């Protein structure tokens, strides 16, 4: 089988190209890396969340989360906390400046995504959405961004 016919490869290439196209907006206009954007997206509206939850809900590992968080904290966009219950963990939340930046950037990033998706015929777009949702369900991925309740 040729590599370009292997479904996982094609899926990864398409996802990477889509992501890079979005990156053009948040990197160029807001100076955010992909990891920083993903961290900001997770933090949007959740209050405080742990580094473990962030890593579990994204493609970022703990080191990527830590480095992105350090850069965002240095820019005053997030705050970092060390919980008393487990001093090895880090918890993060957006600052007011971070929320303002994200609230300004999000519609632009969403518009870029919609532009790319609207180029697909409606049936293909619906099929893609259904297929991605089914894959997420089948793999039992937890991509929720709301905080967990005890």
C-alpha positions, -999 to +999 in steps of 0.1 A: +000+000+000+012+035-008+016+058+021-008+083+006-035+056+006-031+048+043-060+064+061-042+074+093-016+092+073-042+110+052-061+120+083-030+133+100-019+153+070-054+168+066-056+177+103-021+192+103-028+213+072-061+225+087-044+234+119-016+253+102-041+273+083-057+284+115-023+290+130-018+318+105-045+338+123-035+334+159+003+334+153+005+363+129-021+385+146-017+375+183+018+361+185+006+327+199+021+294+192-002+264+185+004+251+220-004+284+235-036+287+214-047+252+225-040+260+261-060+293+258-088+274+241-090+249+269-090+276+296-118+295+279-147+294+303-135+266+325-121+286+354-091+267+368-079+234+353-049+212+360-020+204+337-031+167+337-066+176+325-051+198+298-028+171+286-056+145+286-079+167+266-055+179+239-026+165+219-002+183+242+020+164+266+029+177+301+061+194+289+044+212+261+017+224+285+043+236+310+063+255+284+033+271+268+019+280+302+052+296+312+052+318+280+015+328+285+022+335+322+051+357+313+028+377+289+003+381+317-024+360+299-027+332+324-020+325+361-004+294+375-013+278+408+003+250+428-025+231+446-019+222+483-033+188+476-006+178+452+025+201+449+036+183+417+005+195+398+000+229+382-034+245+377-040+274+353-066+300+346-069+330+323-063+365+334-086+393+324-060+402+297-059+366+285-097+364+283-098+397+263-072+384+238-089+351+234-123+367+230-108+389+202-090+361+185-116+333+187-141+348+161-112+353+136-100+318+141-135+304+138-141+324+107-110+310+091-122+275+100-156+281+086-141+295+054-122+262+049-151+240+058-176+260+036-155+250+006-167+215+011-200+204-004-227+203+024-230+165+022-192+161+025-191+185+054-219+167+073-202+134+066-168+147+079-185+160+111-203+127+116-171+107+109-149+127+133-176+124+160-178+087+155-141+083+156-139+103+189-167+081+204-151+049+192-117+057+206-134+069+238-116+102+237-123+128+264-122+161+246-146+180+269-134+213+280-158+220+308-144+215+343-151+182+360-175+181+388-169+160+419 
